[in-house]
Amino acid sequence: MRTILLLFASNIFMTFAWYYHLKHEGWPLWKAILISWLIAFIEYCLAVPANRLGHSAGFSLFQLKIIQEFITLLVFGVFAVFVMKEAFHWRYLVSFAFLLGAVYFMFTKRFG
């Protein structure tokens, strides 16, 4: 559970680092880069322990990656709609459903 919470927190910071500067087009590029790097530093301080804890708890690298990608898209979806005011389309829900299928297949033991 700590792995999941740390990955959520790290993805919140990384989403802001990668995209928040787009809301501030008037910023000079150096400022956007510097602020993004400072935010990304916090993300790494959360992501590295998340992955180390998850791996030592028995998650494979593939499982950690698929968890991270799914969380990334959840966080990004909320960020895009509520922070950046982007429109949400039904196709995004279908895409998320397919990703849930990927998570299911990653963690199921039935297929071998």
LOPALO-878151 format. One record per residue: y negated, x, z of N, C-alpha, C, O, CB in turn. Coordinates in steps of 0.02 Angstrom, whole numbers, plus 50000, padded with zeros to 5 digits. Atoms other than C-alpha are relative to their C-alpha. Glycine has a CB too. Layout:
BEGIN
YXZYXZYXZYXZYXZ...
END
This chain:
BEGIN
500605004150000500005000050000499375004350000498875002649969500004995350060500584995550000498825014550036499865002649930499285003349910500115005950049500094997650068499125020849861499624994949958499164996749922500685001549968500325005450039498615004149785499274999350020498834998849977500374993450010500705000749977497045002749893499585005949978499015005049957499984999450076500384994150023496515020549853499894999849925499365001849901500375006450020500095000550072496815017549668499474994849982499084995849936500664998449967500535004950011495745001849675499325003050013498875002349972500114993750044500644997049983494345011149762499805005349949499225005549927500025003150070500174994750048494445025949643499804997049932499354999549899500605004849990500165003150063494415014449492499324996550000498994996149949500534995149981500675002849995492865005549554499485005449987499015004449949499894996750070500474994650010491965022149563500025002649928499495003949899500155005850049499964997350068492625028149395499704995149949499394997349901500725001549983500295004950046492135012049308499245000550002498915000349949500234992950017500724999149995490365014049374499795006549968499295006749933499774999750074500174993550028490355032449325500004999849923499565002749891500495005450024499935000250073490905028649146499524995249966499304996549910500704998349982500355005350036489915012949108499334997750029498944994849992500444994249997500615002849970488485009149230499375002649966498884999049961499985001650074500594997150032487285020849141499814996249936499234996649914500145007449982500165003950059487405009348989499504994450015499154991949971500634997049970500485005149978486404996649088499305002950006498814999250010500234996950067500644996549992485025009649103499875004549940499885010649946499995004150066500094996250062484695014848924499385004450002499325009049962499964995249942500614996049995483005021848975500105006650036499675011050033499474996150035499874993749966483805035549078500085005549948500395004449896500634999550045499834994450045483785052648995500745001650007501055000250058499565006250017499284998650001485515058648949500205004550059500735003450088500195003349934499824995449946485495072649079500084996250066500514997750106499485005550008499975004049938485165059849217500634995750001500974995350053499374995550007499385004150004486575048349158500615004350014501075002250049500054996649931499434995549990487775063149153500045002250073500585002050102499945006249954500004997749930487265069649325500224994550048500644995750091499305002650019499825005649956487385052749409500734998149990501094996950039499554993849987499305001650014489045049149323500475005150031500985003350059500114999649925499584994849970489765065849379500024999550076500545000750106499745006949979500005000849928489225062849558500444994250022500804994650072499284999050026499575005849985490065045849557500735001849987501174999950026499794993949958499324998150018491605053149472500305004750053500915004550064500025003449931499754995649947491755066249610500314995850056500854997450081499425004450029499735004549949492005052149735500664997049976501144996350014499494994450018499385002850029493295044449618500585004950007501135002950026499894998249926499474995149995494285060549615500225001050073500815002250086499785006749970499834999349929494215061849805500444994350023500774994950075499365000250043499565005749985495115044949807500635000049958501174998449982499624993549990499435000350046496255046549655500535005350016501135004050013499775000849928499524994749986497045063149702500434998350060501054998850055499635006750012499565002049945497625057349874500434993949984501004993450006499584998550062499615005950019498175040749799500635002149963501184999749978499594995249956499424997750039499315049549676500475004350041501085003850032499765003849939499564995949957499965062049803500394995650048501004996550057499595005250039499665004649954500355048249928500524995849962501084994949986499494995350035499545004250039501145037349794500615003949977501175001349981499654997249940499444996050023502215051349726500465001850058501085001550050499755006449965499574998349943502815056549898500344993850029500844994350064499595003550055499695006249977503195038149936500554997649952500884992649966499474994650007499445001750044504385037549788499814997149932500254995749892500424995250033500205002350067503345031549639500105005849951499945011549967499264997650000499964994950052503745040849479499315000949969498864996849980500534998049946500644999050034502335047949374499854994249953499284992049947500005006649961500105005750045502595034049247499784993850038499344990250015500644998649961500195005849960502485020849383499285000750025498904995950023500484999250059500694998949977500895028549454499504998849943498984995849954499925007250028500465000950057500105028649281499934992749981499384990549968500255004049941500055007050020500535010649240499634996050053499264991350036500704997149988500385003349946499875005049411499265001449990498854996849993500245002550070500704998050009498275014749381499694996549941499124994149945499955007649991500285003350059498035007549207499904992650011499394989849989500475001149940500085007249987498314989749265499404998950046498994994450033500644997150032500575000649954497084991949409499355001449962498854997949972500075004950060500604998450039495844999949289499764994049961499164992549960500145005849953500215005750040495854984749177499764994150043499304990650024500574997749956500255005249954495674972649323499295001650023498844997450020500474999350061500674997949976494204982449393499504999649943498944997149952500035007150029500465000150057493444984449221499814992949980499234991549965500325003649940500145006950017493594965849184499484996950046499014993650023500624995950001500495002649951492664961149343499325003349989498814999949988500255001250072500624996350011491364974749313499644997749937499044996549939500155007549995500315001950064491064969849131499674993150005499134992049978500525000049945500265006849997490814951449172499444999350051498924996450036500564995150017500485001349946489864952249337499445005250005498895003550027500364999750065500524994949995488904968649327499645000749932499025000749929500295006850021500304998950066488634971049140499864993549962499554993749909500475004449959500145006650029488574952249101500294999249929499984995949887499264998749998499665000850063489794953548955500374993349999500594990950051500495005949987499635006250007490604937748888500755001550008500995006749988499864996649931499284999349992492434935148933500344995449951500164989549946500224998450074499665003850052493604929148796500734998950019501025003050055499955003549932499305001549983495334921148809500475005549978501005006450009500204993449968499574994550023496074935848711500095005250054500615008550057499705003349937499944995149947495714946848861500544997950050500915002050076499325001050036499485002549955496814935748970500695001249970501165003050006499904992650015499364998850033498214937048843500185007550005500755009250018499984997749926499894992849994498014955948842500225001950070500685005950078499375003949981499824998649931498094956449031500724997650015501095000850052499504996750049499325002649990499674945749026500515004949972501035006150002500084993049968499554995050029500494958448911500055006250045500585009150052499775002149930499994994449954500004972149033500424998450062500765002850088499305002050020499575002049945500814962449173500735000749980501155002750021499864992750022499334998950025502374962649066500195007350002500765009050019500064997349929499874992849996502224981549056500155002150071500605006250084499415004149972499884998449929502114982549245500694997650020501055001150055499454996750045499345002749984503644971449261500555004649975501005006450012500084992949971499484995850028504674982149144500015006950030500545010150033499915000649925500024993449968504094998149229500375000050067500675005050085499275002250010499725000149932504714992449399500674996450006500984996650060499514996850046499365003449995506254982249358500575005049990500505009949953500044994449947499414995750005507954990249376500514997149952501025000349938500315001050070499515003550041508844977849263500125003449933500675002949905499784993049989499944997450068508534987149102500165007449998500095010649946499364998649962499744993949998509155003349158499855006750008500295010950006500195000249966
END
